Amino acid sequence: MDTLDLEQLAAQAHTYMPTQPWLQVVVGILLLTLTALVAQWVVARIVLYMAHRLLVLAHRGDWDRALARRRAYHNVWYAVPFAVVSRCVEYVPHLDGLAEVVSRWSQAGAWICLFAAGNAVLSAWQDTYAATTRAQTRSIKGYIQIGKIILVVICTVLVISIVIDRSPLWMISGLGALSAVLLLVFKDTLLSLVASTQLTSNDMLRIGDWIEMPQAGADGFVKDIALHTVKVQNWDNTVTTVPTYKLFSESYRNFRQMFESGGRRIKRTLRVDATQVRFLAEDERKRLMRFRLLHDYLEAKHTDLDAANQTLGDFNIPVNQRRLTNIGTFRAYALAYLKQHGELRQDMAMMVRMMEPQSDGIPIEVYCFTAITAWAEYERIQGDIFDHLLAILPELGLQLYQAPSGADFGNVVGRLRADGPPDHP
């Protein structure tokens, strides 16, 4: 088709155009609308369909479903009519200055739809990542929110510059004068941005970590890590929301290393009545020899003590001799019991020590680590150990210290009344 043919077609089209100006505007708007709808249909049926098929063929069906659920395809689809109107509105006759205004607003609408699509892509990324096993320990929600904030800022600057017909650089330079106000308004966001980045990059906090932060009332598992807040589900099933920057600027206890080490510490004391502490008599030592856990200990100590007492000569009397005590024998029994326990870590610290005597008895501290870190099993093991140690105390002539209660004082008063008043000389 040569130039002459094109001129003839243009002349024929001009012949069929109405002569009234308002009717020409209506026809132009109808043609523009039809063009925009056709372009939208082409993008929806061809371009977006090809994107869908490519993701499916690449075995990324999760991405395709996430993009559809977050309406990323729809936002791109909505941007097409705005773009067509922005480019073609100048061909509608008799609009004059109105065409430029419509073009700018349509261009702004197209950019808003495209940035909304970008926001949807970030949300889809979060959805697909949340379905992976790595998301159970490391969260990218903070980074996703940072990306969304950056998109909103860029979109706002770009749209305003298009609407007022100014360069985006002019808009950015104007923000310098408002920097102090912006820093004040977005103080928490900036602090949270730094804290979230540090927490994630330094692996200080993960989803599923058990943390304890008394000043914030948090004691439980981390359920969500976002840009501004961290949600902690407490043991009573309440949820404590802690600002992210507080977890970076203030101290808290993280029990993750305890779970990863495979050993959970038991550190608990028994308070023995000080009035029951004494030396063991020879018949008591022989009686305790029948305890399997004490047999070797008593035999070895008897040999050592006899050898040491032989050196006393004329001073070999009970008051000068080294002798076994019931509380020392109890500590040896408790340690031997821990060492043969199948649910304790034998490769970690283990001891039974006597601490400074106090007004409420002599503290005997048991220090060891369980081989199971689950809470319920840990409490069961700890309870079994102390059940046994409490029950073995009377075998060694010891008893647990217990402060007198009202019933004890009542019993004393009752006995005094039963015995009658004391005789006076």
Secondary structure, 3 states (H helix, E strand, C coil): CCHHHHHHHHHHHHHHCCCCHHHHHHHHHHHHHHHHHHHHHHHHHHHHHHHHHHHHHCCCHHHHHHHHHCCHHHHHHHHHHHHHHHHHHHHCCCCCHHHHHHHHHHHHHHHHHHHHHHHHHHHHHHHHHHCCCHHHCCCCHHHHHHHHHHHHHHHHHHHHHHHCCCCHHHHHHHHHHHHHHHHHHCHHHHHHHHHHHHHHHCCCCCCCCEEEEHHHCEEEEEEEECCCEEEEEECCCCEEEEEHHHHHHCCCEECHHHHHHCCEEEEEEEEECHHHCCECCHHHHHHHCCCHHHHHHHHHHHHHHHHHHHHHHHHCCCCCCCCCEHHHHHHHHHHHHHHCCCCECCCCCCEEEECCCECCEEEEEEEEEECCCCHHHHHHHHHHHHHHHHHHHHHHCCCECCCCCHHHHHHHHHHHHHHCCCCCC
